[in-house]
Amino acid sequence: MFASGAYGFVWVSGHAELYNVGGEDVEITGNDHDFVNTIYDPDSHPISFDRDMEILTANSTYVTWGHSYNGKVLFTGASSHLRISFDHEVYGWGMNFQQNVDDDVVYSIELSNGIKRTMSVNGIMGYDAAFLGFCGGAIDWIDLEIVDTPNEPYPLGFAVGQMVVVNNPVPEPSTLILMGIGFAGVSLYRRFRKV
């Protein structure tokens, strides 16, 4: 994990970190080659996409998804840009994503709170899909865009999948410390009050 500079916001390195703060899997339902522009998180909040996304199965109908995951993914088609929007503020998000070619590409990521980063993603089959995740900040949209395709002259698409959402605020570390001090103080008070 590394801090981004925004107070309380951290990038996370895997799904487990989001599960530890209350993250829940977002299920993609539907059949291969169906199109959706909205899916729902476990609390029935809509997650919307700015385009119709094709449902595909990783390692079957979407072959560049590099690891042993065989679940559903959502493919952008030939579009190299995607906005994911939430109907409420989310406090953490994670997902895997992978382009549909065997070349490295660079993605630009921007969050509604103004935080930006770039990621280089290996597109060679057999490599794991890239993970993008954060927690601790409240956002209501994410933009992903392929900004550099050194060996590909045409627009590339990509797929997203294995999504995790955190709907409840994640306590700041300082809040947890203060709570711990408060609990310690109460227990000391009770102990000395009995004497």
PETAVEN-V740785 format. One record per pair of residues at least 4 apart in sequence whose ideal C-beta (glycine too) atoms are under 7 Angstrom apart, sorted by sequence separation. I is the first residue (numbers start at 1). J is the second residue. If there is no record, write none. Layout:
# PETAVEN-V740785
I&J  I&J
This chain:
# PETAVEN-V740785
13&17  15&19  16&20  19&23  30&34  40&44  41&45  49&53  57&61  58&62  59&63  65&69  86&90  111&115  152&156  166&170  171&175  173&177  174&178  175&179  176&180  177&181  178&182  179&183  180&184  181&185  182&186  183&187  184&188  185&189  186&190  187&191  188&192  189&193  190&194  4&9  12&17  18&23  40&45  56&61  57&62  122&127  171&176  4&10  12&18  30&36  40&46  41&47  56&62  59&65  76&82  99&105  110&116  3&10  4&11  40&47  58&65  109&116  149&156  2&10  38&46  39&47  65&73  109&117  1&10  2&11  38&47  121&130  1&11  38&48  60&70  108&118  109&119  146&156  1&12  28&39  37&48  58&69  59&70  62&73  107&118  119&130  1&13  37&49  58&70  106&118  107&119  146&158  26&39  57&70  58&71  62&75  119&132  37&51  106&120  107&121  26&41  37&52  57&72  58&73  1&17  37&53  104&120  105&121  24&41  35&52  36&53  55&72  56&73  104&121  24&42  35&53  104&122  105&123  35&54  36&55  55&74  56&75  104&123  103&123  26&47  33&54  34&55  53&74  54&75  102&123  33&55  53&75  99&121  101&123  102&124  32&55  53&76  54&77  98&121  102&125  109&132  31&55  32&56  99&123  113&137  30&55  32&57  51&76  113&139  28&55  112&139  51&79  111&139  112&140  32&61  112&141  98&129  111&142  135&166  50&82  66&98  97&129  98&130  49&82  50&83  65&98  96&129  97&130  109&142  110&143  64&98  96&130  109&143  136&170  49&84  64&99  96&131  97&132  109&144  135&170  64&100  47&84  48&85  94&131  95&132  107&144  108&145  64&102  94&132  107&145  47&86  94&133  107&146  108&147  93&133  107&147  45&86  46&87  93&134  105&146  106&147  45&87  92&134  106&148  45&88  92&135  105&148  28&72  91&135  105&149  91&136  28&74  103&149  91&138  97&144  99&146  103&150  103&151  89&138  90&139  93&142  103&152  89&139  89&140  101&152  105&156  86&140  85&140  86&141  101&156  85&141  100&156  84&141  99&156  100&157  83&141  84&142  100&158  64&123  66&125  99&158  66&126  83&143  98&158  64&125  66&127  67&128  97&158  98&159  63&125  66&128  67&129  82&144  97&159  66&129  97&160  65&129  81&145  80&145  95&160  96&161  80&146  95&161  96&162  95&162  95&163  23&92  94&163  94&164  21&92  23&94  93&165  18&92  92&166  80&155  90&165  91&166  18&94  79&155  80&156  90&166  91&167  78&155  80&157  90&167  91&168  79&157  91&169  92&170  15&94  78&157  91&170  77&157  76&157  12&94  75&157  76&158  75&159  74&159  73&159  74&160  73&160  74&161  73&161  72&161  71&161  71&162  69&162  65&159  62&159  56&159  58&161  9&115  6&113  6&115  4&115  21&135  18&133  14&131  18&135  12&133  11&133  12&134  45&167  11&134  12&135  10&134  41&165  43&167  9&134  10&135  10&136  41&167  9&136  8&136  9&137  8&137  6&137  28&161  26&163  26&164  25&164  26&165  24&164  23&164  24&165  23&165  23&166  22&166  21&166  18&164  22&168  18&166  15&164  21&170  8&172
